[in-house]
Amino acid sequence: MKAVLEELDNVQLVFRKTLEKYAQRLEQEIGVVRTKVQKEQKKKKVSKSRLHELRDMLTFLHQAQSRVDKGRRKDLKKMDDIVGDLLILSEKW
């Protein structure tokens, strides 16, 4: 029993570290997109195609709303996918 309890403690520690690194990566990616949008905001004139991309970003961000209280993996996956889509949209900026 002691070995199982020790392994459970180890799994819990690995889980917490993994979750922390995951959150850091996602927050860093959100920061990259935020910086790019802020740079666009400072421009006097924004191209039509950029406005379409910003509208698409807004649509993705509205889809990111989830049931935080449930703490579901699928919500994390959805957020990860949305941030990935935002990065792709902003890559060419």
ZALUM-67215 format. One record per residue (C-alpha): x negated, y negated, z negated; residue number from 1; residue in one letter. Coordinates in steps of 0.25 Angstrom, whole numbers, plus 5000, padded with zeros to 4 digits. Example, Ala and Ser with C-alpha at 12.3 -4.5 7.8 and 13.67 -1.06 7.14 Angstrom:
NODE:px:py:pz:loke:nufi
NODE:4951:5018:4969:1:A
NODE:4945:5004:4971:2:S
//
This chain:
NODE:px:py:pz:loke:nufi
NODE:5000:5000:5000:1:M
NODE:4989:4990:4997:2:K
NODE:4983:4992:5011:3:A
NODE:4997:4988:5017:4:V
NODE:4998:4976:5008:5:L
NODE:4984:4971:5012:6:E
NODE:4987:4973:5027:7:E
NODE:5000:4966:5025:8:L
NODE:4993:4954:5019:9:D
NODE:4983:4955:5030:10:N
NODE:4994:4954:5041:11:V
NODE:5000:4943:5033:12:Q
NODE:4987:4935:5033:13:L
NODE:4985:4938:5048:14:V
NODE:4999:4934:5051:15:F
NODE:4998:4920:5044:16:R
NODE:4984:4917:5051:17:K
NODE:4990:4921:5064:18:T
NODE:5002:4912:5062:19:L
NODE:4993:4901:5058:20:E
NODE:4985:4902:5070:21:K
NODE:4997:4903:5079:22:Y
NODE:5003:4891:5073:23:A
NODE:4990:4883:5075:24:Q
NODE:4989:4887:5090:25:R
NODE:5004:4883:5093:26:L
NODE:5002:4870:5085:27:E
NODE:4990:4867:5093:28:Q
NODE:4997:4870:5106:29:E
NODE:5008:4861:5102:30:I
NODE:4998:4850:5099:31:G
NODE:4992:4851:5113:32:V
NODE:5006:4849:5120:33:V
NODE:5009:4838:5110:34:R
NODE:4996:4830:5114:35:T
NODE:4999:4832:5129:36:K
NODE:5013:4827:5127:37:V
NODE:5008:4815:5119:38:Q
NODE:4998:4812:5130:39:K
NODE:5010:4812:5140:40:E
NODE:5018:4803:5131:41:Q
NODE:5007:4792:5132:42:K
NODE:5008:4791:5147:43:K
NODE:5016:4780:5153:44:K
NODE:5021:4789:5164:45:K
NODE:5024:4803:5163:46:V
NODE:5025:4811:5176:47:S
NODE:5039:4818:5180:48:K
NODE:5033:4832:5179:49:S
NODE:5027:4829:5165:50:R
NODE:5041:4824:5161:51:L
NODE:5047:4838:5165:52:H
NODE:5036:4845:5158:53:E
NODE:5039:4837:5145:54:L
NODE:5054:4840:5147:55:R
NODE:5050:4855:5148:56:D
NODE:5042:4854:5135:57:M
NODE:5054:4848:5128:58:L
NODE:5062:4859:5133:59:T
NODE:5052:4869:5128:60:F
NODE:5051:4862:5114:61:L
NODE:5066:4862:5112:62:H
NODE:5066:4877:5114:63:Q
NODE:5055:4878:5103:64:A
NODE:5066:4876:5093:65:Q
NODE:5067:4889:5084:66:S
NODE:5073:4894:5072:67:R
NODE:5061:4891:5063:68:V
NODE:5068:4897:5051:69:D
NODE:5068:4911:5057:70:K
NODE:5053:4912:5060:71:G
NODE:5054:4920:5072:72:R
NODE:5042:4925:5081:73:R
NODE:5050:4922:5093:74:K
NODE:5051:4907:5089:75:D
NODE:5036:4907:5088:76:L
NODE:5035:4913:5101:77:K
NODE:5044:4903:5107:78:K
NODE:5037:4892:5101:79:M
NODE:5023:4897:5106:80:D
NODE:5029:4899:5120:81:D
NODE:5035:4885:5120:82:I
NODE:5021:4879:5116:83:V
NODE:5015:4887:5127:84:G
NODE:5025:4881:5137:85:D
NODE:5022:4867:5132:86:L
NODE:5007:4870:5134:87:L
NODE:5009:4875:5148:88:I
NODE:5017:4863:5152:89:L
NODE:5007:4853:5146:90:S
NODE:4995:4860:5151:91:E
NODE:4994:4852:5164:92:K
NODE:4995:4838:5157:93:W
//
